[in-house]
Amino acid sequence: MTVTLTAQDWVWNDTFTLGPGEERPYCLDPGRYTFTLDAPPPWGSTNGELVVNAGDRFLFPIRERE
């Protein structure tokens, strides 16, 4: 799966890839972001928005449907 994070309040983005069963901790500065999660077929992609405040912690558990 490819993950793209883009800051909305300044010029910044990052893209990284996660393999099956892989986890990745990630730190973001406070601010507004958009994200794209793009998985290979037969899955697809999804987009969303994320607001990060100082001290926030988020978990995105993404698993294959059976």
C-alpha angles and dihedrals in degrees: 000000000000118000122197123189121190127186115227099198099050139014107279138116138162133195126195137165128231122200126213111300092003122139128197129190111214132185122210130187115241111277147085120303141174121214136198123199110195119185127183121255135319084037124058140203136282134195131206148155129252131191114201121199125187109282096017120143124195133187122198106192104190117180136170115259115238 
